[in-house]
């Protein structure tokens, strides 16, 4: 009989639970099913879980099967976030050639600038 991979164990576990599962619960199941698995492989397993098309991260370190969710359910919110960021960037656009407003400069800086201009004129 062929040995199961960690991802196959994770897939069977999430299918059996039938609901979103925390990463730690999945990892503990992998260690239980494959006791020879080194604890040092946890970060590699997390990366592989992220890359495996059968799983989806739901946030809050909860995972479920991708097949249960429509594309819109998973990615609709992300588009909204990008729209908000674009709107914010447009509001904060700064013209690099525009002179800074004097009220933003402190009095000390204004005096230094005035001194520099006077020296240049001499």
MONORWO-V705775 format. One record per run of one state. SS is the DSSP state (~ for helix, > for strand, _ for the rest). FROM is the first residue (numbers start at 1). LEN is the number of residues. If there is no record, write none. Layout:
ss=SS from=FROM len=LEN
ss=SS from=FROM len=LEN
This chain:
ss=_ from=1 len=5
ss=~ from=6 len=12
ss=_ from=18 len=3
ss=> from=21 len=2
ss=~ from=23 len=11
ss=_ from=34 len=5
ss=~ from=39 len=13
ss=_ from=52 len=3
ss=> from=55 len=5
ss=_ from=60 len=2
ss=> from=62 len=4
ss=~ from=66 len=3
ss=_ from=69 len=2
ss=~ from=71 len=21
ss=_ from=92 len=10
ss=~ from=102 len=3
ss=_ from=105 len=2
ss=~ from=107 len=15
ss=_ from=122 len=1
